[in-house]
Amino acid sequence: MDLLADRVLELGPKPAADSSYRNFKLTRDEDGIAWLLFDRAGVSANTLSADLLEELDAIVTALESERPTGLVVRSAKKSGFIAGADVNEFRGASEPGAVETAIGRAHAVIDRLEALRVPSVAVIHGFCLGGGLEVALACQMRIAIDDARFGFPEVMLGLHPGLGGTVRFTELVNPMQAMTLMLTGKTIDARRAKSLGLVDAVTQERHVRNAVRDAVFGRLKRAKPGALNSLLNLGPVRGFLASRMRSEAEKAAPRKHYPAPYALIDLWEKHAGNRSAMLNAEKASFANLMVTPTAQNLIRVFFLREQMKKVAGSGNKVAHVHVIGAGAMGGDIAAWCANQDMRVTLADMKAEPIAGAMKRASDLFGKIMRKKTDQRDALDRLIPDMDGDGVRNADLIIERCRKSSS
């Protein structure tokens, strides 16, 4: 029975059938603790969108007046907590001012959640990524189920965290470790999150009720930032560490093609230690990154990957991809496809871009693959194709269009 219990989510009292919220369930248990369940309508995984945040704002208003004993924030989806932002809302962004206004509205909701004058605890299972982790950071405490994974993958889309995560994460966790996670986009498991101080406790599903009571009634031993965190966030130290971070970033991604890591480093170096200034600067920095060609191209790549997964899942196997255009973006798409066991022909009008793409792919495979044979096999699947002959037999053709300079 204990084993079966861990397969069923502890979601508090059963919600009423006539809930007034579309994307949430809100109940209160016998201890007066409110259970706020993210349950975005019509999808299998929670993502943050403008309409969901608008509804969350109304719920926070109600909680401010009702003042429950405590607040539990968790997901009703078995797939996990919140998988980040709804990337559909990023597509085609071209005006930084409009993006900053929209992100400012989202900031206000998260700030109000953080400011609630009741003990708040996020209970996290499965993936807790990007904006989802920023929601969890706005709660006073975090309890992880032992299958939870945490991360900020925004850099993979040419962005950095934009809902206060750059501030709250570097305040809570050793900023060198926090920055490394944001700069690489890597995920960590629940035990690692506990050792970093990101979460206060790790438990199993069947113990969630007791863990929640301990948190709300002050019996949970909370993770607290150490003195080293404050030291590393001091101005002179930040300058030295930021310089080292930029050197490491240059090895992996040149600023010209991938500005997001450098924008994140600049943000932390200039504003860490001044919460309000850093929150405001984060909004502007995020908005400016959103409209860059890099971010918009990486967002297109994200949707291309999703489409390819669907094609593969339907039994319509893509074995050969032909990529036209071997610049930074086209070359990276080709390398990603080769890493996914696809045969890739890479075409361009000039040999130099193809050579550069092959070199970047070789460097990438060297970093992500331990075995030399795996690196060799991946490179063998990535074929320079100056004449464009691969187009005849390709299952999928991707053309990386360049904007005219006129």
C-alpha positions in Angstrom: 0.0 0.0 0.0 2.9 2.3 0.7 4.2 1.8 -2.8 0.9 2.5 -4.3 0.5 5.6 -2.2 3.6 7.2 -3.9 1.8 6.9 -7.3 -1.1 9.1 -6.1 -0.5 12.9 -5.6 -1.4 14.3 -2.3 -3.6 17.3 -3.4 -5.3 18.2 -0.2 -9.1 18.3 0.2 -11.2 17.3 -2.9 -12.1 20.5 -4.8 -15.7 21.4 -5.4 -17.0 20.5 -8.9 -18.2 24.1 -9.5 -14.8 25.9 -9.1 -14.8 29.5 -10.3 -11.2 29.1 -11.6 -10.4 27.6 -15.0 -6.7 26.8 -14.5 -6.6 26.3 -10.7 -8.2 24.5 -7.9 -8.3 26.2 -4.4 -9.4 24.4 -1.3 -8.8 24.6 2.5 -8.1 21.7 4.8 -9.1 21.1 8.4 -6.1 23.1 9.7 -7.1 26.1 7.7 -4.3 25.6 5.2 -5.2 26.7 1.6 -4.2 24.3 -1.2 -3.6 26.1 -4.5 -3.3 23.6 -7.3 -2.0 24.6 -10.8 -4.0 22.6 -13.3 -3.9 24.4 -16.7 -7.0 23.5 -18.7 -6.7 21.2 -21.8 -3.0 20.3 -21.5 -1.0 17.5 -19.8 1.7 19.8 -18.4 1.5 23.2 -16.7 3.1 26.2 -18.4 2.8 29.9 -17.5 0.8 32.1 -19.8 -0.7 35.6 -19.6 -4.2 34.3 -19.0 -3.0 31.9 -16.3 -1.1 34.6 -14.5 -4.1 36.9 -14.7 -6.2 34.2 -12.9 -3.4 33.7 -10.4 -3.5 37.5 -9.6 -7.2 37.2 -8.8 -6.5 34.2 -6.5 -3.7 36.1 -4.7 -6.2 39.0 -4.1 -8.6 36.6 -2.5 -5.9 35.0 -0.3 -4.8 38.5 0.8 -8.3 39.1 2.2 -9.1 35.6 3.5 -5.7 35.1 5.3 -5.6 31.2 5.6 -3.4 29.6 8.2 -0.9 28.8 5.4 -0.6 28.2 1.7 0.4 25.1 -0.3 1.3 25.7 -3.9 1.6 22.6 -6.1 0.6 21.0 -9.4 -2.3 18.7 -10.0 -0.6 17.3 -13.1 1.2 14.0 -12.7 3.8 15.2 -15.3 5.3 17.7 -12.8 5.1 21.1 -11.2 5.4 23.8 -13.9 7.5 23.2 -17.0 8.2 26.9 -17.6 6.6 29.6 -19.7 4.3 29.0 -22.6 6.9 29.4 -25.4 4.1 30.2 -27.9 3.8 33.6 -26.3 7.5 34.4 -27.2 7.1 33.8 -30.9 7.4 36.8 -33.2 8.3 39.3 -30.4 9.8 42.4 -32.0 9.1 45.4 -29.7 11.2 45.4 -26.4 8.8 47.9 -24.8 5.8 45.7 -25.3 7.7 42.6 -24.0 8.8 44.6 -20.9 5.3 45.8 -20.2 4.0 42.2 -20.4 6.8 40.8 -18.2 6.2 43.7 -15.8 2.6 42.5 -15.2 3.9 39.0 -14.6 6.5 40.3 -12.2 3.8 42.0 -10.2 1.8 38.8 -9.7 4.9 36.8 -8.5 5.9 39.7 -6.2 2.4 39.7 -4.6 2.6 35.9 -4.1 5.9 36.4 -2.4 4.5 39.2 -0.2 1.5 37.1 1.1 1.5 37.4 4.9 1.0 33.7 5.5 3.5 30.8 5.6 3.7 29.6 2.0 5.2 26.3 0.8 5.7 24.9 -2.7 5.4 21.1 -3.0 7.3 20.1 -6.1 7.2 16.8 -8.0 8.6 16.1 -11.5 10.0 18.9 -13.5 10.2 22.4 -12.0 11.8 24.5 -14.7 12.2 28.2 -15.7 9.1 30.2 -14.7 7.9 27.3 -12.6 11.0 27.4 -10.5 10.5 31.2 -10.2 7.0 30.6 -8.8 8.5 28.1 -6.3 11.2 30.7 -5.3 8.5 33.2 -4.5 7.2 30.8 -1.8 8.8 31.0 1.6 9.6 27.3 1.7 10.0 24.5 -0.8 9.5 20.7 -0.3 10.6 18.4 -3.1 9.3 14.9 -3.8 12.3 12.7 -4.4 11.6 12.5 -8.2 11.8 16.3 -8.6 14.2 18.0 -11.0 15.0 21.7 -11.1 16.6 24.1 -13.7 16.6 27.3 -15.6 16.7 26.3 -19.3 16.0 29.8 -20.6 19.6 30.1 -22.0 18.6 27.4 -24.5 16.1 29.9 -26.0 18.6 32.8 -26.0 17.1 34.2 -22.8 17.7 34.3 -19.0 15.2 34.0 -16.2 12.6 36.8 -16.3 10.2 36.5 -13.4 12.6 37.5 -10.6 14.6 34.3 -10.8 18.0 36.0 -11.3 17.4 37.9 -8.0 15.8 35.2 -5.8 18.1 32.4 -6.9 21.3 34.2 -6.4 20.1 35.5 -3.0 19.2 32.0 -1.8 21.9 29.8 -3.3 25.7 30.4 -3.5 25.7 32.8 -6.5 28.6 31.0 -8.2 26.5 27.8 -8.2 23.3 29.6 -9.0 24.9 31.5 -12.0 26.5 28.3 -13.3 23.1 26.6 -13.4 21.5 29.6 -15.1 24.4 29.9 -17.6 24.4 26.3 -18.6 20.7 25.4 -18.4 21.5 22.2 -16.6 18.9 20.5 -14.3 19.6 19.1 -10.9 17.8 16.4 -8.8 16.0 16.9 -5.5 19.0 15.8 -3.4 21.3 18.2 -5.1 18.7 21.0 -4.7 18.6 20.2 -1.0 22.4 20.4 -0.7 22.5 23.8 -2.4 19.8 25.2 -0.2 17.3 25.5 -3.0 14.8 23.3 -1.2 14.2 22.9 2.5 13.2 19.2 2.6 13.0 16.1 0.3 10.2 13.7 1.1 8.0 11.0 -0.5 4.5 11.6 -1.7 2.9 9.7 1.2 4.5 12.1 3.7 3.4 15.3 2.0 0.6 16.1 4.5 2.9 15.9 7.5 5.6 17.8 5.7 3.2 20.6 4.9 2.0 20.9 8.5 5.6 21.0 9.7 6.3 23.8 7.2 3.3 25.9 8.0 3.5 25.5 11.8 7.2 26.3 12.1 8.6 22.8 12.6 10.5 22.5 9.4 14.2 23.3 9.5 14.6 25.8 6.7 17.6 26.3 4.5 19.2 29.7 5.0 21.7 31.5 2.8 25.2 31.3 4.4 27.6 34.2 5.0 29.5 33.2 1.9 26.5 34.1 -0.3 26.6 37.7 1.0 30.3 37.8 0.5 30.2 36.6 -3.1 27.4 39.2 -3.9 29.6 42.1 -2.8 30.7 44.5 -5.5 34.5 43.9 -5.7 34.0 40.2 -5.6 31.3 40.2 -8.2 33.6 42.1 -10.6 36.3 39.4 -10.3 33.9 36.5 -10.6 32.0 38.0 -13.5 35.3 38.3 -15.4 35.9 34.6 -14.9 32.3 33.8 -16.0 32.7 35.7 -19.2 35.9 33.9 -20.0 34.2 30.5 -19.5 31.2 31.7 -21.6 33.4 32.7 -24.5 34.7 29.1 -24.7 31.2 27.8 -25.2 29.3 30.6 -27.0 30.6 33.8 -28.6 28.8 37.0 -27.5 28.1 38.0 -31.1 25.9 34.9 -31.6 24.7 34.2 -28.1 24.2 37.3 -26.0 22.0 35.8 -23.2 24.9 34.5 -21.0 26.7 37.8 -21.1 23.5 39.8 -20.4 22.9 37.6 -17.3 26.5 38.1 -16.1 26.2 41.9 -16.6 22.9 41.9 -14.7 24.4 40.1 -11.7 27.6 42.1 -11.7 25.9 45.5 -11.9 22.9 45.0 -9.6 23.3 42.0 -7.2 22.8 43.2 -3.7 20.2 45.8 -4.8 17.0 43.8 -5.1 14.7 46.4 -6.6 17.3 47.6 -9.1 18.1 44.1 -10.2 14.4 43.2 -10.6 13.8 46.2 -12.8 17.0 45.6 -14.8 16.0 42.0 -15.2 12.8 43.0 -17.0 14.5 45.3 -19.4 17.3 42.8 -20.1 14.8 40.0 -20.7 12.8 42.1 -23.1 15.8 43.2 -25.1 17.0 39.5 -25.4 13.5 38.4 -26.5 13.5 40.4 -29.7 17.1 39.4 -30.8 17.5 37.2 -33.9 19.2 34.7 -31.7 16.3 34.2 -29.3 13.7 34.2 -32.1 15.7 31.6 -34.1 16.2 29.4 -31.0 12.5 29.6 -30.4 11.9 28.4 -33.9 14.3 25.6 -33.3 12.4 24.7 -30.2 9.2 24.3 -32.1 11.0 22.4 -34.9 12.2 19.9 -32.3 8.7 19.5 -31.0 7.4 18.9 -34.5 10.1 16.3 -35.1 9.2 14.5 -31.9 5.6 14.3 -33.0 6.7 13.0 -36.4 8.9 10.4 -34.8 6.2 9.4 -32.4 3.7 8.9 -35.2 6.0 6.2 -36.8 6.9 8.6 -39.6 10.7 8.3 -38.9 13.0 11.2 -40.0 16.3 9.5 -40.8 17.9 12.1 -43.1 17.8 15.9 -42.6 19.1 18.3 -45.2 20.1 21.7 -43.7 20.6 24.7 -46.1 22.7 27.4 -44.5 25.7 26.6 -42.3 25.8 29.8 -40.2 25.7 29.7 -36.4 22.0 28.7 -36.3 21.9 26.3 -39.2 25.1 24.6 -38.1 23.8 24.2 -34.6 20.5 22.7 -35.9 22.6 20.3 -38.0 24.7 19.3 -35.0 21.6 18.7 -32.8 20.1 16.5 -35.5 23.3 14.5 -35.8 23.4 14.1 -32.1 19.9 12.6 -32.3 21.2 9.8 -34.6 20.0 11.4 -37.8 22.0 11.5 -41.0 22.5 15.2 -41.8 23.7 16.9 -45.0 24.8 20.5 -44.5 24.8 22.8 -47.5 26.0 26.3 -48.0 27.3 28.5 -50.9 30.7 28.8 -49.3 33.0 26.3 -47.7 34.0 28.5 -44.8 30.6 28.4 -42.9 30.5 24.6 -43.3 34.0 24.3 -41.9 33.1 26.5 -39.0 29.9 24.4 -38.3 31.9 21.2 -38.4 34.4 22.6 -35.9 31.7 23.7 -33.5 30.0 20.3 -33.8 33.2 18.6 -33.1 33.7 20.7 -30.0 30.2 20.1 -28.8 30.4 16.4 -29.2 33.6 16.4 -27.3 31.9 18.0 -24.4 28.7 16.0 -24.3 30.0 12.5 -25.2 32.6 10.6 -23.2 33.4 7.9 -25.7 35.6 8.8 -28.7 33.7 6.3 -30.8 30.4 8.1 -30.1 32.0 11.5 -31.1 33.3 9.9 -34.3 30.0 8.4 -35.2 28.1 11.7 -34.6 30.6 13.5 -36.9 30.2 10.8 -39.5 26.5 11.5 -39.6 27.2 15.2 -40.2 28.1 15.5 -43.9 29.4 18.7 -45.7 27.4 19.1 -48.9 28.6 22.0 -51.0 26.6 20.8 -54.1 23.3 20.2 -52.2 23.0 16.6 -53.4 21.5 15.6 -50.1 18.2 17.3 -50.8 17.2 14.5 -53.2 17.0 11.8 -50.4 16.2 13.9 -47.4 13.1 13.1 -45.3 13.1 16.7 -44.0 14.6 19.9 -45.4 15.4 22.9 -43.2 16.4 26.2 -44.7 18.1 28.8 -42.5 17.1 32.0 -44.2 19.2 35.1 -43.8 17.6 38.5 -43.7 18.6 40.9 -46.4 20.9 43.8 -45.4 19.0 46.2 -47.6 
